[in-house]
Every structure is written in structure tokens, then in C-alpha cells.
């Protein structure tokens, strides 16, 4: 039942995921929410496809997007990847972002293939790249705070 964890913990921070559990969770999660800092100091948060590879979070977007403009100005980002069904589970990832304009269609396909068939991923990546300059965002985590309500 929702809230069962309340009586089982002394501090409201729930148990974290082990390194193995975190890697498995990031491999299977479908969406992330990317937080960047707007010029006026407010936070911009956007849902985005991602791929976890070699300890990095890879995301694909269009070069004219607000998230890219924000990253060019401030490379510090926050990513939330979570499961919204009970029991909740997730990771809040603080890190730095780098923009990559090389081999974007292929890299974007590998991100999309986590959710789409290879043919659909290729079509989608190609169509986006034919309309806008696209970019891959590489996020290197500096700190990860994870939580797993099932452990409470």
C-alpha cells in the first residue's frame, strides 16, 4: 500500500540502489527529465529519450532547443530518471553536459532503438536531422542520488 514505508524509516530519505541495481534500472528506463538553467535563473525541465552507456547519459535533441542554448551557457545539468508506479524508484543525477555534433543520426538511432524498432528509429532520426541540426548531449555524472521505495 502507498505510504507503507513511512513507519519503516527514521529519516525521509529512502534506501538507495546498489551500483548493480542502478545500472540495471538505467538500462531499462525509457525516459528522463533533463533540467538546465535558463538565462533568467529559472529551471527548464524537459522529458527526453536517453541511453545509459559506459557510465554516461546520452540524449538527442535539436540544436536550436532551449536545453542546448542553456548547456552552451552553463554545462551543469540535473537528470531525473524514475519509475512513477508504486513502489517508486529512481535516480537524480547531477552532472556536466557536453554537446556532440558528430555522427548524430547513428547515435540518435541507438537512443531511439531503446523504444522503437530499428527501421522506425532510423526514419525518425533521419527526418529530424533533415529539418534541424541535431546534437547529442553527453552527460557525465558528478553525483547520483538514487531511491528505492521497495526496500523500505
N, C-alpha and C positions, 0 to 999 in steps of 0.2 A: 504494500500500500504506500502511496506517496506520503512522505514525511516520516516513515519508519526510522530513518537514520537519526532523527533529532535526539532521541533518547539514548543513542548508542555512542555519541561523540561528546567530548568535553569542550572542544573548540570547533567553531563552524567550518573550519577547513576539513574537507573530507580526504580520505586516503588517496594517494596519488597512484598512477600507473607505474609499473616497473618499466625498465628500458625495453624489454621484450614486448610487454603489453602495449606500450606506447607505439613502438614500430608497427606492430600488427594493426593497431587502431588506425594509424595514419595511412597504412596501405589500403584499408577497406573503406574509409570515409570518402564521401563523394564531393562534398562542398566545403568551402572555407569562407570565412568572412575576413576580409582584409581591411585593416584600419591604417589610415595615413593621416597626416596632419595638414589641414588646409592652411592657406596663407593667413587667414584671419584668426587662427588659433583653434578653430573648431575641428572636430574629428570627422573624417569622411570614412564611412564603412560601406563596403560593397561585397555582395556574395560573388563567389568566383570558383570555377573549376580549379583543381590543383592536382599536383602529383608529388609524392614524397619520394625523393631519390638521393641516395648517398648522404643522408643527413640534412639535405636541403629541401625547402618547399619551392616547387616550380609552379608558376602561374602564367597564364597567357592573357594578353589584353591588347587593345588598340593604342597606338602611340598618342593620339590626341586626348585620351581619357584623363579625367581628374586625378586618378591614382598615379598615373605616370608623371603628370606635372608635379604632384606632391612629392613623389620619390626623388625627382630631379632636384628639388629644393631641400628635402630632408630625407635621408635614407633610412631613418628609424621607422619601423613598422610594427604593428601587432596583428597577429593572426589568431582567430578563434576557429577551432575545428571541434565540433561537438556532435553528440547524439542527443536529439531533442525528445526522445521517448524515455519513459521511466524504465529502468534506472538510468539517470543521466551519467554521461561520461564525456570527457573531452580534454583538450589541451589548449592553453593560452600560451602562444609562442611570441616572445619578443625577439626582434632581430633586426638585421640590416639588409636592405634590398639593393640589388644591382640589376641594371637593365641590360638585356642581351638582344641584339638585333640580327644575330647570325643564325642561319638555318631555321628560321622561325616556323615555317609551315610544318616541317618534320617534327620539331619539338612540340609544337602545338598539337599535332596529331596524337603524339604519345600521351599528352594530358587528356585530350578528348576521348581516347580509346578506353580510358577507365570507365566511361559511361556510355559510349557509342560504339557501334561496330566500326571496323577499320575503314570501310567504304564511307560510312556517314562521317567519321572523324576527318577523313581526307577531304571530302566535299565541303564540310563546314569550315575547316581551316583554310582551304583554298579560296572559298567565297569571301571570307572575312579579309584575307590578305589582298584580294583583288580590289576591295573597296577602300581599305585603310592600311596604313603602315602598321604592322603588328610588332609586338615586343614580348619577350619572355622576361618575367620577373623572377630572379633567383633570390630567395630569402635564406640567409644564414642565421640560424637561431643563436641568440646570446643567452637566453634563459627560457626554460619551458616549465610552466606550472600546469600539472595535469590533475584531474579529479575523476573519481570512480565511485558513484553512489552505491554500486552493488557491493562494495566492500564494507560499507558502514554497518 
